Amino acid sequence: MKRVLILSCLTGLVIFHCTNSPAVKVEEPPLGKSSNPLLVKFNELNDFARLKAEHIPQATDITLDRVQNMLDEILAVPDDRRTFENTLLPIDRIHAVLERVENPVYLMGAVHPDEAVRNAADSAIIKFTHWETDFSLNEDLFRAVQAYGKTADAAALTGVRKRFYDDVMKDFLRQGFGLPPEKREEVKALKNRISKLGLEFDNNIAQYSDTLVVTEADMDGTPESYKKAMAAGDGTYKIDISYPSRRVFMQLSNSEQARKALSEKFLNRAAESNLKVIPQMVAERQKLAHLLGYPSYAAYVLDDRMPKTPETVWNFERELQDAIQEKMAREHQELLDLKSKLTGQPATEINYWELHYLENKLAQEKYALDEQKIREYFELHNVIDGLFTIAQTIYGLKFQQVPDPSVWHPDVTMYSVSDQETGKLLGYFYLDLFPRENKYSHAAHFGITKGMDTPDGYQHPIAALVCNFPKPTADQPSLLPHSDVETFFHEFGHLLHGMVTESPLYVYAGTGVDRDFVEAPSQFFENWTWHKESLKLFAKHYQTGEVIPDSLLDRMLAAKNMSSGGDFAFQVFLGTLDMTLYDQWDPDGDESVLDVSRRLHTQILDWNETPNTARIASFGHLNGYAASYYGYAWSKVFAEDMFSVFEEQG
């Protein structure tokens, strides 16, 4: 039976088709044959394995020349002959042509193992950004769109075309076209400086690495498989600060001193550099907002978002904080009671380096849960199979692994996506799942190109998921903690958003929706990691094949909200920190960004931060989600509403 789920979003309607039908054959992916692997034809794939540093500036220059020619063609059209097809549609196509090279270049800057490639990518992104800034402030283009707006063709626009015209005009005005020319030049200079600072900020986090050397005694409490993986060969162990390594140690090591030392290394990521970059980045954004007539950068950003004003977001954060106080207090007392029991001394405070250790102990004591045992049911390949099965069932998709793909690292795999009912190819994606030096250190969906209607047919979306899951060893496959399973489903939800939507215009395809909504499809997809029916599709013991028992699932579900008050409080802390910097903080005042972070931590959270650390230095969302971090909690409402359809109707 075919079911259709309709989601309201920026462009109007996004339709997901769910079908059951036989497997289909997908043809061999069309790999680009150009001498430069970044320059591909329609629906060709990048030959990433051939990519060299010198390809990047060459592809950048060729692409910028091409989009400049496209812009010149728009401007050459006489005003009395302007139509949507010769004025507005080419603007959308400029974005598509630009991003078909810029996006993979940005991805390579985050994941490529060759430093020369990463450096070339960073330089190219600066160059792309400068052109885009000039494009957004091109007065001749603004006049051309204004002239088109006076035509009968523009007056007759409806639907997505009308929305695009309105958005283009609104964007021009938000870029400063109400300002005199000399002020617009200041806007341009500020935007270029902000882009450069943002890239520097991101790279300082991505390229930072550190390792703690510990003794056999410090490893007490950790499993033998972990000890073997971390062994340095001289009787010591090296614990790096990547998520898989750090998580196990912080949860299981019985050495409080070693856990504290590892937390110091982790929380000081990029501190020396980013504590200087963050004030500059925030100050430049505030200058931009003031120049554009807004009291703060948050006011500028939110004027174009659902909340409309900073006060709406402030009220939202305050209401969230009030709502979780009672639950957070109960959780805190449970941890204090457990700490008192373990130490034999009355406990009055919880420190960060104790937090995950105590939460793990509480899960064992209260719910008889052992994360290391739970991981045995979430072997990575089984999780991928289950994820595919669920997506196939809900959306009517077919996934096939591409043999011998052209990729940037041997760990990377590639898949095609097709419609299960018709066999129609929908797109491709890459999975880059394991940590390595100088790789992006979190989990994220990177778009390579989005879908859109063209005279040659539909452009297939291409994307990459970049994660940092435990890497398999000679003795053990990759076993994921359940939280990593949830993260995987979240990021795959972003990917599906891009794969299954269809759009006549590039800018509205996939994740090209309101920032307040963009997290909803991914948060919606997380829900399948908490339902017995879906979990039993893939949660199988990696050695015996035993399906995860109901007794264990029941305990996991019972413990699901064990720390939800504290977890949500941390989200409120990050959202409030983001808003404080971009709405209230004075760059010229006496309070530093580190002071702000520590003050808000004390006000909102009930555990102590590790002394002499700077968590804010690696808060990556201060760049990509500036004045927008609230959106994670905001979009959760949409996600829960969408999932309720499945809960109510089956």
Sequence and secondary structure as in RCSB ss.txt:
>XXXX:A:sequence
MKRVLILSCLTGLVIFHCTNSPAVKVEEPPLGKSSNPLLVKFNELNDFARLKAEHIPQATDITLDRVQNMLDEIL
AVPDDRRTFENTLLPIDRIHAVLERVENPVYLMGAVHPDEAVRNAADSAIIKFTHWETDFSLNEDLFRAVQAYGK
TADAAALTGVRKRFYDDVMKDFLRQGFGLPPEKREEVKALKNRISKLGLEFDNNIAQYSDTLVVTEADMDGTPES
YKKAMAAGDGTYKIDISYPSRRVFMQLSNSEQARKALSEKFLNRAAESNLKVIPQMVAERQKLAHLLGYPSYAAY
VLDDRMPKTPETVWNFERELQDAIQEKMAREHQELLDLKSKLTGQPATEINYWELHYLENKLAQEKYALDEQKIR
EYFELHNVIDGLFTIAQTIYGLKFQQVPDPSVWHPDVTMYSVSDQETGKLLGYFYLDLFPRENKYSHAAHFGITK
GMDTPDGYQHPIAALVCNFPKPTADQPSLLPHSDVETFFHEFGHLLHGMVTESPLYVYAGTGVDRDFVEAPSQFF
ENWTWHKESLKLFAKHYQTGEVIPDSLLDRMLAAKNMSSGGDFAFQVFLGTLDMTLYDQWDPDGDESVLDVSRRL
HTQILDWNETPNTARIASFGHLNGYAASYYGYAWSKVFAEDMFSVFEEQG
>XXXX:A:secstr
  EEEEEEETTEEEEEEE            B  SSSTT   TT B  GGG  TTHHHHHHHHHHHHHHHHHHHHH
HS GGG  IIIIIHHHHHHHHHHHHHHHHHHHHHHH S HHHHHHHHHHHHHHHHHHHHHHT HHHHHHHHHHHT
SHHHHT  HHHHHHHHHHHHHHHHTTTTS HHHHHHHHHHHHHHHHHHHHHHHHHHT   EEEE TGGGTTS HH
HHHHHB SSS EEEESSHHHHHHHHHH   HHHHHHHHHHHHTTTHHHHHHHHHHHHHHHHHHHHHTT SSHHHH
HHTTSSS SHHHHHHHHHHHHHHHHHHHHHHHHHHHHHHHHHHSS     BHHHHHHHHHHHHHHHH   HHHHH
TTBBHHHHHHHHHHHHHHHH EEEEE SS   SSTT EEEEEEETTT  EEEEEEEE S  TTS  S EEEEEE 
 EEETTEEE  EEEEE       SS   B  HHHHHHHHHHHHHHHHHHH   SSGGGSTT S TTTTTHHHHHH
HGGGG HHHHTTT B TTT  B  HHHHHHHHHTTTTTHHHHHHHHHHHHHHHHIIIII  TTSS  HHHHHHHH
HHHH SSB  TT  GGGG THHHHTTTTTTHHHHHHHHHHHHHHHHHHH 
